């Protein structure tokens, strides 16, 4: 039981959880994204109506969260590729912090551009 707690408190475990949750959330979002793109097939009026609906503050906040999840999933994936293909070095434990920082920076840049 004690080892289980130690394993779950390790930053690599939390990086794993963030990567899985962000991937699942993006997979759930994808059909909605395709549906939104499909609005263009129904004509300019349908697409314009949808785009106007997306200007709501709650949806803007969700959009920022989506970009943050996408950045977290991408940087987590790059971290995993580096672990897979590079020889192990002690500095690779810092990749978790670098991935988290890059994700937050991408989300912040997007948020500042949206607001």
Backbone as XML, in Angstrom:
<?xml version="1.0"?>
<chain id="A" units="angstrom">
  <residue number="1" name="UNK">
    <atom name="N" x="0.821" y="-1.189" z="0.000"/>
    <atom name="CA" x="0.000" y="0.000" z="0.000"/>
    <atom name="C" x="0.867" y="1.256" z="0.000"/>
  </residue>
  <residue number="2" name="UNK">
    <atom name="N" x="1.965" y="1.209" z="0.755"/>
    <atom name="CA" x="2.852" y="2.360" z="0.836"/>
    <atom name="C" x="3.518" y="2.623" z="-0.515"/>
  </residue>
  <residue number="3" name="UNK">
    <atom name="N" x="3.942" y="1.578" z="-1.218"/>
    <atom name="CA" x="4.563" y="1.737" z="-2.525"/>
    <atom name="C" x="3.556" y="2.261" z="-3.547"/>
  </residue>
  <residue number="4" name="UNK">
    <atom name="N" x="2.286" y="1.851" z="-3.409"/>
    <atom name="CA" x="1.249" y="2.317" z="-4.315"/>
    <atom name="C" x="1.085" y="3.827" z="-4.196"/>
  </residue>
  <residue number="5" name="UNK">
    <atom name="N" x="1.103" y="4.354" z="-2.979"/>
    <atom name="CA" x="0.983" y="5.793" z="-2.771"/>
    <atom name="C" x="2.185" y="6.530" z="-3.359"/>
  </residue>
  <residue number="6" name="UNK">
    <atom name="N" x="3.363" y="5.973" z="-3.173"/>
    <atom name="CA" x="4.571" y="6.601" z="-3.702"/>
    <atom name="C" x="4.535" y="6.647" z="-5.231"/>
  </residue>
  <residue number="7" name="UNK">
    <atom name="N" x="4.044" y="5.568" z="-5.843"/>
    <atom name="CA" x="3.959" y="5.538" z="-7.302"/>
    <atom name="C" x="2.957" y="6.570" z="-7.811"/>
  </residue>
  <residue number="8" name="UNK">
    <atom name="N" x="1.842" y="6.734" z="-7.097"/>
    <atom name="CA" x="0.811" y="7.676" z="-7.546"/>
    <atom name="C" x="1.164" y="9.130" z="-7.233"/>
  </residue>
  <residue number="9" name="UNK">
    <atom name="N" x="2.140" y="9.347" z="-6.412"/>
    <atom name="CA" x="2.539" y="10.726" z="-6.130"/>
    <atom name="C" x="3.712" y="11.162" z="-7.014"/>
  </residue>
  <residue number="10" name="UNK">
    <atom name="N" x="4.234" y="10.267" z="-7.829"/>
    <atom name="CA" x="5.355" y="10.585" z="-8.712"/>
    <atom name="C" x="4.865" y="11.461" z="-9.873"/>
  </residue>
  <residue number="11" name="UNK">
    <atom name="N" x="5.636" y="12.461" z="-10.269"/>
    <atom name="CA" x="5.217" y="13.325" z="-11.376"/>
    <atom name="C" x="4.947" y="12.574" z="-12.681"/>
  </residue>
  <residue number="12" name="UNK">
    <atom name="N" x="5.663" y="11.478" z="-12.923"/>
    <atom name="CA" x="5.436" y="10.714" z="-14.150"/>
    <atom name="C" x="4.043" y="10.093" z="-14.167"/>
  </residue>
  <residue number="13" name="UNK">
    <atom name="N" x="3.539" y="9.710" z="-12.995"/>
    <atom name="CA" x="2.179" y="9.175" z="-12.924"/>
    <atom name="C" x="1.173" y="10.251" z="-13.309"/>
  </residue>
  <residue number="14" name="UNK">
    <atom name="N" x="1.371" y="11.461" z="-12.808"/>
    <atom name="CA" x="0.449" y="12.547" z="-13.124"/>
    <atom name="C" x="0.576" y="12.971" z="-14.579"/>
  </residue>
  <residue number="15" name="UNK">
    <atom name="N" x="1.767" y="12.895" z="-15.145"/>
    <atom name="CA" x="1.934" y="13.171" z="-16.571"/>
    <atom name="C" x="1.175" y="12.129" z="-17.392"/>
  </residue>
  <residue number="16" name="UNK">
    <atom name="N" x="1.217" y="10.869" z="-16.957"/>
    <atom name="CA" x="0.462" y="9.807" z="-17.610"/>
    <atom name="C" x="-1.034" y="10.090" z="-17.547"/>
  </residue>
  <residue number="17" name="UNK">
    <atom name="N" x="-1.531" y="10.493" z="-16.375"/>
    <atom name="CA" x="-2.955" y="10.772" z="-16.198"/>
    <atom name="C" x="-3.380" y="11.949" z="-17.085"/>
  </residue>
  <residue number="18" name="UNK">
    <atom name="N" x="-2.598" y="13.021" z="-17.090"/>
    <atom name="CA" x="-2.933" y="14.186" z="-17.911"/>
    <atom name="C" x="-2.952" y="13.809" z="-19.381"/>
  </residue>
  <residue number="19" name="UNK">
    <atom name="N" x="-1.988" y="12.999" z="-19.814"/>
    <atom name="CA" x="-1.927" y="12.597" z="-21.218"/>
    <atom name="C" x="-3.139" y="11.758" z="-21.593"/>
  </residue>
  <residue number="20" name="UNK">
    <atom name="N" x="-3.533" y="10.828" z="-20.733"/>
    <atom name="CA" x="-4.696" y="9.982" z="-21.030"/>
    <atom name="C" x="-6.001" y="10.773" z="-20.999"/>
  </residue>
  <residue number="21" name="UNK">
    <atom name="N" x="-6.175" y="11.620" z="-19.998"/>
    <atom name="CA" x="-7.411" y="12.405" z="-19.882"/>
    <atom name="C" x="-7.523" y="13.396" z="-21.037"/>
  </residue>
  <residue number="22" name="UNK">
    <atom name="N" x="-6.425" y="14.046" z="-21.391"/>
    <atom name="CA" x="-6.471" y="14.989" z="-22.507"/>
    <atom name="C" x="-6.763" y="14.259" z="-23.816"/>
  </residue>
  <residue number="23" name="UNK">
    <atom name="N" x="-6.185" y="13.100" z="-24.011"/>
    <atom name="CA" x="-6.457" y="12.324" z="-25.219"/>
    <atom name="C" x="-7.911" y="11.879" z="-25.300"/>
  </residue>
  <residue number="24" name="UNK">
    <atom name="N" x="-8.458" y="11.423" z="-24.182"/>
    <atom name="CA" x="-9.861" y="11.003" z="-24.157"/>
    <atom name="C" x="-10.782" y="12.190" z="-24.427"/>
  </residue>
  <residue number="25" name="UNK">
    <atom name="N" x="-10.498" y="13.316" z="-23.800"/>
    <atom name="CA" x="-11.325" y="14.505" z="-23.986"/>
    <atom name="C" x="-11.276" y="14.990" z="-25.427"/>
  </residue>
  <residue number="26" name="UNK">
    <atom name="N" x="-10.116" y="14.959" z="-26.031"/>
    <atom name="CA" x="-10.000" y="15.354" z="-27.433"/>
    <atom name="C" x="-10.739" y="14.380" z="-28.343"/>
  </residue>
  <residue number="27" name="UNK">
    <atom name="N" x="-10.718" y="13.104" z="-28.011"/>
    <atom name="CA" x="-11.459" y="12.114" z="-28.797"/>
    <atom name="C" x="-12.966" y="12.338" z="-28.687"/>
  </residue>
  <residue number="28" name="UNK">
    <atom name="N" x="-13.439" y="12.739" z="-27.522"/>
    <atom name="CA" x="-14.860" y="13.048" z="-27.342"/>
    <atom name="C" x="-15.228" y="14.313" z="-28.117"/>
  </residue>
  <residue number="29" name="UNK">
    <atom name="N" x="-14.328" y="15.278" z="-28.171"/>
    <atom name="CA" x="-14.583" y="16.539" z="-28.859"/>
    <atom name="C" x="-14.627" y="16.368" z="-30.376"/>
  </residue>
  <residue number="30" name="UNK">
    <atom name="N" x="-13.884" y="15.435" z="-30.916"/>
    <atom name="CA" x="-13.714" y="15.313" z="-32.365"/>
    <atom name="C" x="-15.031" y="15.198" z="-33.139"/>
  </residue>
  <residue number="31" name="UNK">
    <atom name="N" x="-15.999" y="14.383" z="-32.727"/>
    <atom name="CA" x="-17.263" y="14.352" z="-33.488"/>
    <atom name="C" x="-17.980" y="15.703" z="-33.503"/>
  </residue>
  <residue number="32" name="UNK">
    <atom name="N" x="-17.912" y="16.461" z="-32.416"/>
    <atom name="CA" x="-18.510" y="17.791" z="-32.389"/>
    <atom name="C" x="-17.797" y="18.733" z="-33.362"/>
  </residue>
  <residue number="33" name="UNK">
    <atom name="N" x="-16.497" y="18.564" z="-33.467"/>
    <atom name="CA" x="-15.722" y="19.376" z="-34.399"/>
    <atom name="C" x="-16.140" y="19.072" z="-35.835"/>
  </residue>
  <residue number="34" name="UNK">
    <atom name="N" x="-16.281" y="17.788" z="-36.150"/>
    <atom name="CA" x="-16.726" y="17.415" z="-37.492"/>
    <atom name="C" x="-18.138" y="17.921" z="-37.767"/>
  </residue>
  <residue number="35" name="UNK">
    <atom name="N" x="-19.000" y="17.872" z="-36.768"/>
    <atom name="CA" x="-20.351" y="18.390" z="-36.928"/>
    <atom name="C" x="-20.307" y="19.890" z="-37.230"/>
  </residue>
  <residue number="36" name="UNK">
    <atom name="N" x="-19.442" y="20.622" z="-36.514"/>
    <atom name="CA" x="-19.315" y="22.065" z="-36.749"/>
    <atom name="C" x="-18.811" y="22.343" z="-38.158"/>
  </residue>
  <residue number="37" name="UNK">
    <atom name="N" x="-17.845" y="21.559" z="-38.606"/>
    <atom name="CA" x="-17.356" y="21.731" z="-39.972"/>
    <atom name="C" x="-18.444" y="21.401" z="-40.988"/>
  </residue>
  <residue number="38" name="UNK">
    <atom name="N" x="-19.294" y="20.433" z="-40.646"/>
    <atom name="CA" x="-20.388" y="20.057" z="-41.531"/>
    <atom name="C" x="-21.414" y="21.159" z="-41.716"/>
  </residue>
  <residue number="39" name="UNK">
    <atom name="N" x="-21.441" y="22.135" z="-40.809"/>
    <atom name="CA" x="-22.364" y="23.259" z="-40.953"/>
    <atom name="C" x="-22.073" y="24.050" z="-42.227"/>
  </residue>
  <residue number="40" name="UNK">
    <atom name="N" x="-20.829" y="24.039" z="-42.663"/>
    <atom name="CA" x="-20.465" y="24.742" z="-43.894"/>
    <atom name="C" x="-21.103" y="24.081" z="-45.112"/>
  </residue>
  <residue number="41" name="UNK">
    <atom name="N" x="-21.353" y="22.780" z="-45.029"/>
    <atom name="CA" x="-21.983" y="22.084" z="-46.151"/>
    <atom name="C" x="-23.455" y="22.454" z="-46.300"/>
  </residue>
  <residue number="42" name="UNK">
    <atom name="N" x="-24.042" y="22.964" z="-45.230"/>
    <atom name="CA" x="-25.445" y="23.335" z="-45.273"/>
    <atom name="C" x="-25.648" y="24.771" z="-45.738"/>
  </residue>
  <residue number="43" name="UNK">
    <atom name="N" x="-24.588" y="25.465" z="-45.997"/>
    <atom name="CA" x="-24.690" y="26.828" z="-46.520"/>
    <atom name="C" x="-24.048" y="27.838" z="-45.591"/>
  </residue>
  <residue number="44" name="UNK">
    <atom name="N" x="-23.853" y="29.004" z="-46.145"/>
    <atom name="CA" x="-23.186" y="30.071" z="-45.404"/>
    <atom name="C" x="-24.013" y="30.536" z="-44.214"/>
  </residue>
  <residue number="45" name="UNK">
    <atom name="N" x="-25.332" y="30.536" z="-44.356"/>
    <atom name="CA" x="-26.191" y="31.010" z="-43.263"/>
    <atom name="C" x="-26.087" y="30.081" z="-42.049"/>
  </residue>
  <residue number="46" name="UNK">
    <atom name="N" x="-26.052" y="28.768" z="-42.285"/>
    <atom name="CA" x="-25.943" y="27.812" z="-41.178"/>
    <atom name="C" x="-24.594" y="27.952" z="-40.479"/>
  </residue>
  <residue number="47" name="UNK">
    <atom name="N" x="-23.538" y="28.112" z="-41.257"/>
    <atom name="CA" x="-22.209" y="28.271" z="-40.671"/>
    <atom name="C" x="-22.105" y="29.595" z="-39.915"/>
  </residue>
  <residue number="48" name="UNK">
    <atom name="N" x="-22.626" y="30.657" z="-40.477"/>
    <atom name="CA" x="-22.583" y="31.956" z="-39.795"/>
    <atom name="C" x="-23.371" y="31.911" z="-38.487"/>
  </residue>
  <residue number="49" name="UNK">
    <atom name="N" x="-24.509" y="31.245" z="-38.494"/>
    <atom name="CA" x="-25.295" y="31.101" z="-37.269"/>
    <atom name="C" x="-24.544" y="30.335" z="-36.206"/>
  </residue>
  <residue number="50" name="UNK">
    <atom name="N" x="-23.874" y="29.270" z="-36.622"/>
    <atom name="CA" x="-23.086" y="28.479" z="-35.668"/>
    <atom name="C" x="-21.922" y="29.297" z="-35.123"/>
  </residue>
  <residue number="51" name="UNK">
    <atom name="N" x="-21.225" y="30.000" z="-36.000"/>
    <atom name="CA" x="-20.079" y="30.802" z="-35.561"/>
    <atom name="C" x="-20.508" y="31.937" z="-34.638"/>
  </residue>
  <residue number="52" name="UNK">
    <atom name="N" x="-21.672" y="32.489" z="-34.878"/>
    <atom name="CA" x="-22.184" y="33.518" z="-33.976"/>
    <atom name="C" x="-22.500" y="32.919" z="-32.605"/>
  </residue>
  <residue number="53" name="UNK">
    <atom name="N" x="-23.042" y="31.699" z="-32.600"/>
    <atom name="CA" x="-23.349" y="31.014" z="-31.341"/>
    <atom name="C" x="-22.081" y="30.753" z="-30.532"/>
  </residue>
  <residue number="54" name="UNK">
    <atom name="N" x="-20.968" y="30.533" z="-31.207"/>
    <atom name="CA" x="-19.715" y="30.209" z="-30.508"/>
    <atom name="C" x="-19.074" y="31.421" z="-29.841"/>
  </residue>
  <residue number="55" name="UNK">
    <atom name="N" x="-19.626" y="32.591" z="-30.003"/>
    <atom name="CA" x="-19.058" y="33.794" z="-29.393"/>
    <atom name="C" x="-19.454" y="33.969" z="-27.927"/>
  </residue>
  <residue number="56" name="UNK">
    <atom name="N" x="-20.213" y="33.036" z="-27.375"/>
    <atom name="CA" x="-20.625" y="33.112" z="-25.975"/>
    <atom name="C" x="-19.400" y="32.960" z="-25.065"/>
  </residue>
  <residue number="57" name="UNK">
    <atom name="N" x="-19.399" y="33.690" z="-23.936"/>
    <atom name="CA" x="-18.239" y="33.637" z="-23.030"/>
    <atom name="C" x="-17.927" y="32.228" z="-22.512"/>
  </residue>
  <residue number="58" name="UNK">
    <atom name="N" x="-18.937" y="31.431" z="-22.216"/>
    <atom name="CA" x="-18.681" y="30.077" z="-21.721"/>
    <atom name="C" x="-18.002" y="29.217" z="-22.790"/>
  </residue>
  <residue number="59" name="UNK">
    <atom name="N" x="-18.405" y="29.398" z="-24.030"/>
    <atom name="CA" x="-17.770" y="28.641" z="-25.110"/>
    <atom name="C" x="-16.354" y="29.123" z="-25.374"/>
  </residue>
  <residue number="60" name="UNK">
    <atom name="N" x="-16.112" y="30.412" z="-25.183"/>
    <atom name="CA" x="-14.739" y="30.923" z="-25.315"/>
    <atom name="C" x="-13.840" y="30.308" z="-24.238"/>
  </residue>
  <residue number="61" name="UNK">
    <atom name="N" x="-14.374" y="30.182" z="-23.038"/>
    <atom name="CA" x="-13.617" y="29.547" z="-21.959"/>
    <atom name="C" x="-13.356" y="28.069" z="-22.276"/>
  </residue>
  <residue number="62" name="UNK">
    <atom name="N" x="-14.368" y="27.398" z="-22.820"/>
    <atom name="CA" x="-14.197" y="25.996" z="-23.213"/>
    <atom name="C" x="-13.170" y="25.868" z="-24.334"/>
  </residue>
  <residue number="63" name="UNK">
    <atom name="N" x="-13.138" y="26.830" z="-25.235"/>
    <atom name="CA" x="-12.169" y="26.815" z="-26.324"/>
    <atom name="C" x="-10.744" y="26.947" z="-25.780"/>
  </residue>
  <residue number="64" name="UNK">
    <atom name="N" x="-10.568" y="27.802" z="-24.788"/>
    <atom name="CA" x="-9.253" y="27.949" z="-24.156"/>
    <atom name="C" x="-8.856" y="26.630" z="-23.486"/>
  </residue>
  <residue number="65" name="UNK">
    <atom name="N" x="-9.814" y="26.015" z="-22.795"/>
    <atom name="CA" x="-9.542" y="24.710" z="-22.175"/>
    <atom name="C" x="-9.184" y="23.657" z="-23.194"/>
  </residue>
  <residue number="66" name="UNK">
    <atom name="N" x="-9.846" y="23.684" z="-24.332"/>
    <atom name="CA" x="-9.561" y="22.726" z="-25.397"/>
    <atom name="C" x="-8.143" y="22.903" z="-25.937"/>
  </residue>
  <residue number="67" name="UNK">
    <atom name="N" x="-7.741" y="24.144" z="-26.131"/>
    <atom name="CA" x="-6.371" y="24.411" z="-26.605"/>
    <atom name="C" x="-5.361" y="23.960" z="-25.554"/>
  </residue>
  <residue number="68" name="UNK">
    <atom name="N" x="-5.665" y="24.179" z="-24.290"/>
    <atom name="CA" x="-4.780" y="23.730" z="-23.218"/>
    <atom name="C" x="-4.664" y="22.203" z="-23.213"/>
  </residue>
  <residue number="69" name="UNK">
    <atom name="N" x="-5.802" y="21.509" z="-23.392"/>
    <atom name="CA" x="-5.766" y="20.046" z="-23.456"/>
    <atom name="C" x="-4.972" y="19.567" z="-24.669"/>
  </residue>
  <residue number="70" name="UNK">
    <atom name="N" x="-5.153" y="20.230" z="-25.795"/>
    <atom name="CA" x="-4.414" y="19.855" z="-27.001"/>
    <atom name="C" x="-2.918" y="20.052" z="-26.798"/>
  </residue>
  <residue number="71" name="UNK">
    <atom name="N" x="-2.546" y="21.172" z="-26.191"/>
    <atom name="CA" x="-1.126" y="21.432" z="-25.929"/>
    <atom name="C" x="-0.562" y="20.426" z="-24.927"/>
  </residue>
  <residue number="72" name="UNK">
    <atom name="N" x="-1.348" y="20.092" z="-23.902"/>
    <atom name="CA" x="-0.889" y="19.110" z="-22.908"/>
    <atom name="C" x="-0.699" y="17.745" z="-23.554"/>
  </residue>
  <residue number="73" name="UNK">
    <atom name="N" x="-1.620" y="17.367" z="-24.428"/>
    <atom name="CA" x="-1.507" y="16.063" z="-25.086"/>
    <atom name="C" x="-0.313" y="16.040" z="-26.045"/>
  </residue>
  <residue number="74" name="UNK">
    <atom name="N" x="-0.111" y="17.131" z="-26.766"/>
    <atom name="CA" x="1.002" y="17.188" z="-27.704"/>
    <atom name="C" x="2.349" y="17.168" z="-26.977"/>
  </residue>
  <residue number="75" name="UNK">
    <atom name="N" x="2.496" y="18.011" z="-25.957"/>
    <atom name="CA" x="3.780" y="18.044" z="-25.260"/>
    <atom name="C" x="4.024" y="16.748" z="-24.493"/>
  </residue>
  <residue number="76" name="UNK">
    <atom name="N" x="2.961" y="16.142" z="-23.970"/>
    <atom name="CA" x="3.116" y="14.836" z="-23.319"/>
    <atom name="C" x="3.552" y="13.772" z="-24.307"/>
  </residue>
  <residue number="77" name="UNK">
    <atom name="N" x="3.007" y="13.842" z="-25.516"/>
    <atom name="CA" x="3.407" y="12.890" z="-26.553"/>
    <atom name="C" x="4.853" y="13.074" z="-26.976"/>
  </residue>
  <residue number="78" name="UNK">
    <atom name="N" x="5.276" y="14.320" z="-27.095"/>
    <atom name="CA" x="6.683" y="14.596" z="-27.439"/>
    <atom name="C" x="7.599" y="14.094" z="-26.325"/>
  </residue>
  <residue number="79" name="UNK">
    <atom name="N" x="7.182" y="14.290" z="-25.077"/>
    <atom name="CA" x="7.959" y="13.794" z="-23.941"/>
    <atom name="C" x="8.090" y="12.278" z="-24.016"/>
  </residue>
  <residue number="80" name="UNK">
    <atom name="N" x="6.986" y="11.592" z="-24.332"/>
    <atom name="CA" x="7.036" y="10.137" z="-24.445"/>
    <atom name="C" x="7.939" y="9.680" z="-25.586"/>
  </residue>
  <residue number="81" name="UNK">
    <atom name="N" x="7.894" y="10.394" z="-26.703"/>
    <atom name="CA" x="8.779" y="10.049" z="-27.822"/>
    <atom name="C" x="10.239" y="10.227" z="-27.442"/>
  </residue>
  <residue number="82" name="UNK">
    <atom name="N" x="10.536" y="11.290" z="-26.700"/>
    <atom name="CA" x="11.917" y="11.495" z="-26.264"/>
    <atom name="C" x="12.362" y="10.391" z="-25.308"/>
  </residue>
  <residue number="83" name="UNK">
    <atom name="N" x="11.458" y="9.960" z="-24.435"/>
    <atom name="CA" x="11.803" y="8.860" z="-23.528"/>
    <atom name="C" x="12.013" y="7.560" z="-24.293"/>
  </residue>
  <residue number="84" name="UNK">
    <atom name="N" x="11.240" y="7.380" z="-25.344"/>
    <atom name="CA" x="11.311" y="6.140" z="-26.111"/>
    <atom name="C" x="12.564" y="6.053" z="-26.971"/>
  </residue>
  <residue number="85" name="UNK">
    <atom name="N" x="12.935" y="7.147" z="-27.608"/>
    <atom name="CA" x="13.980" y="7.081" z="-28.616"/>
    <atom name="C" x="15.344" y="7.599" z="-28.173"/>
  </residue>
  <residue number="86" name="UNK">
    <atom name="N" x="15.415" y="8.284" z="-27.045"/>
    <atom name="CA" x="16.706" y="8.780" z="-26.570"/>
    <atom name="C" x="17.194" y="7.915" z="-25.413"/>
  </residue>
  <residue number="87" name="UNK">
    <atom name="N" x="18.490" y="7.861" z="-25.263"/>
    <atom name="CA" x="19.052" y="7.131" z="-24.128"/>
    <atom name="C" x="18.656" y="7.842" z="-22.836"/>
  </residue>
  <residue number="88" name="UNK">
    <atom name="N" x="18.420" y="7.068" z="-21.784"/>
    <atom name="CA" x="17.960" y="7.648" z="-20.529"/>
    <atom name="C" x="19.048" y="8.503" z="-19.893"/>
  </residue>
  <residue number="89" name="UNK">
    <atom name="N" x="18.667" y="9.693" z="-19.498"/>
    <atom name="CA" x="19.545" y="10.606" z="-18.776"/>
    <atom name="C" x="18.752" y="11.163" z="-17.602"/>
  </residue>
  <residue number="90" name="UNK">
    <atom name="N" x="19.453" y="11.637" z="-16.593"/>
    <atom name="CA" x="18.775" y="12.179" z="-15.413"/>
    <atom name="C" x="17.929" y="13.406" z="-15.737"/>
  </residue>
  <residue number="91" name="UNK">
    <atom name="N" x="18.345" y="14.193" z="-16.733"/>
    <atom name="CA" x="17.601" y="15.398" z="-17.060"/>
    <atom name="C" x="16.239" y="15.091" z="-17.653"/>
  </residue>
  <residue number="92" name="UNK">
    <atom name="N" x="16.002" y="13.856" z="-18.082"/>
    <atom name="CA" x="14.714" y="13.531" z="-18.698"/>
    <atom name="C" x="13.563" y="13.571" z="-17.698"/>
  </residue>
  <residue number="93" name="UNK">
    <atom name="N" x="13.868" y="13.496" z="-16.415"/>
    <atom name="CA" x="12.797" y="13.656" z="-15.435"/>
    <atom name="C" x="12.271" y="15.089" z="-15.454"/>
  </residue>
  <residue number="94" name="UNK">
    <atom name="N" x="13.080" y="16.010" z="-15.920"/>
    <atom name="CA" x="12.648" y="17.407" z="-16.028"/>
    <atom name="C" x="11.723" y="17.634" z="-17.220"/>
  </residue>
  <residue number="95" name="UNK">
    <atom name="N" x="11.625" y="16.645" z="-18.106"/>
    <atom name="CA" x="10.753" y="16.799" z="-19.269"/>
    <atom name="C" x="9.295" y="16.967" z="-18.869"/>
  </residue>
  <residue number="96" name="UNK">
    <atom name="N" x="8.903" y="16.432" z="-17.737"/>
    <atom name="CA" x="7.525" y="16.589" z="-17.264"/>
    <atom name="C" x="7.247" y="18.059" z="-16.993"/>
  </residue>
  <residue number="97" name="UNK">
    <atom name="N" x="8.164" y="18.715" z="-16.312"/>
    <atom name="CA" x="7.985" y="20.140" z="-16.021"/>
    <atom name="C" x="8.033" y="20.968" z="-17.300"/>
  </residue>
  <residue number="98" name="UNK">
    <atom name="N" x="8.902" y="20.607" z="-18.218"/>
    <atom name="CA" x="8.986" y="21.331" z="-19.487"/>
    <atom name="C" x="7.690" y="21.154" z="-20.279"/>
  </residue>
  <residue number="99" name="UNK">
    <atom name="N" x="7.164" y="19.934" z="-20.310"/>
    <atom name="CA" x="5.916" y="19.678" z="-21.031"/>
    <atom name="C" x="4.764" y="20.455" z="-20.411"/>
  </residue>
  <residue number="100" name="UNK">
    <atom name="N" x="4.681" y="20.465" z="-19.094"/>
    <atom name="CA" x="3.612" y="21.208" z="-18.414"/>
    <atom name="C" x="3.756" y="22.712" z="-18.670"/>
  </residue>
  <residue number="101" name="UNK">
    <atom name="N" x="4.961" y="23.216" z="-18.592"/>
    <atom name="CA" x="5.182" y="24.637" z="-18.837"/>
    <atom name="C" x="4.858" y="25.037" z="-20.264"/>
  </residue>
  <residue number="102" name="UNK">
    <atom name="N" x="5.241" y="24.217" z="-21.224"/>
    <atom name="CA" x="4.934" y="24.520" z="-22.623"/>
    <atom name="C" x="3.432" y="24.486" z="-22.868"/>
  </residue>
  <residue number="103" name="UNK">
    <atom name="N" x="2.743" y="23.546" z="-22.245"/>
    <atom name="CA" x="1.284" y="23.464" z="-22.385"/>
    <atom name="C" x="0.615" y="24.710" z="-21.824"/>
  </residue>
  <residue number="104" name="UNK">
    <atom name="N" x="1.016" y="25.099" z="-20.631"/>
    <atom name="CA" x="0.432" y="26.289" z="-20.020"/>
    <atom name="C" x="0.756" y="27.547" z="-20.824"/>
  </residue>
  <residue number="105" name="UNK">
    <atom name="N" x="1.963" y="27.618" z="-21.359"/>
    <atom name="CA" x="2.337" y="28.775" z="-22.169"/>
    <atom name="C" x="1.485" y="28.850" z="-23.434"/>
  </residue>
  <residue number="106" name="UNK">
    <atom name="N" x="1.266" y="27.718" z="-24.093"/>
    <atom name="CA" x="0.425" y="27.707" z="-25.295"/>
    <atom name="C" x="-1.003" y="28.101" z="-24.958"/>
  </residue>
  <residue number="107" name="UNK">
    <atom name="N" x="-1.530" y="27.582" z="-23.863"/>
    <atom name="CA" x="-2.878" y="27.948" z="-23.437"/>
    <atom name="C" x="-2.986" y="29.420" z="-23.100"/>
  </residue>
  <residue number="108" name="UNK">
    <atom name="N" x="-1.982" y="29.970" z="-22.447"/>
    <atom name="CA" x="-1.985" y="31.382" z="-22.067"/>
    <atom name="C" x="-1.895" y="32.278" z="-23.302"/>
  </residue>
  <residue number="109" name="UNK">
    <atom name="N" x="-1.044" y="31.919" z="-24.235"/>
    <atom name="CA" x="-0.929" y="32.705" z="-25.473"/>
    <atom name="C" x="-2.257" y="32.710" z="-26.216"/>
  </residue>
  <residue number="110" name="UNK">
    <atom name="N" x="-2.892" y="31.552" z="-26.299"/>
    <atom name="CA" x="-4.195" y="31.483" z="-26.956"/>
    <atom name="C" x="-5.239" y="32.292" z="-26.189"/>
  </residue>
  <residue number="111" name="UNK">
    <atom name="N" x="-5.242" y="32.169" z="-24.872"/>
    <atom name="CA" x="-6.222" y="32.898" z="-24.053"/>
    <atom name="C" x="-6.054" y="34.406" z="-24.204"/>
  </residue>
  <residue number="112" name="UNK">
    <atom name="N" x="-4.832" y="34.868" z="-24.236"/>
    <atom name="CA" x="-4.598" y="36.306" z="-24.383"/>
    <atom name="C" x="-4.980" y="36.796" z="-25.781"/>
  </residue>
  <residue number="113" name="UNK">
    <atom name="N" x="-4.876" y="35.939" z="-26.757"/>
    <atom name="CA" x="-5.254" y="36.295" z="-28.105"/>
    <atom name="C" x="-6.773" y="36.290" z="-28.282"/>
  </residue>
  <residue number="114" name="UNK">
    <atom name="N" x="-7.470" y="35.416" z="-27.566"/>
    <atom name="CA" x="-8.919" y="35.291" z="-27.679"/>
    <atom name="C" x="-9.617" y="36.428" z="-26.947"/>
  </residue>
  <residue number="115" name="UNK">
    <atom name="N" x="-9.137" y="36.743" z="-25.754"/>
    <atom name="CA" x="-9.801" y="37.752" z="-24.926"/>
    <atom name="C" x="-9.534" y="39.103" z="-25.420"/>
  </residue>
</chain>
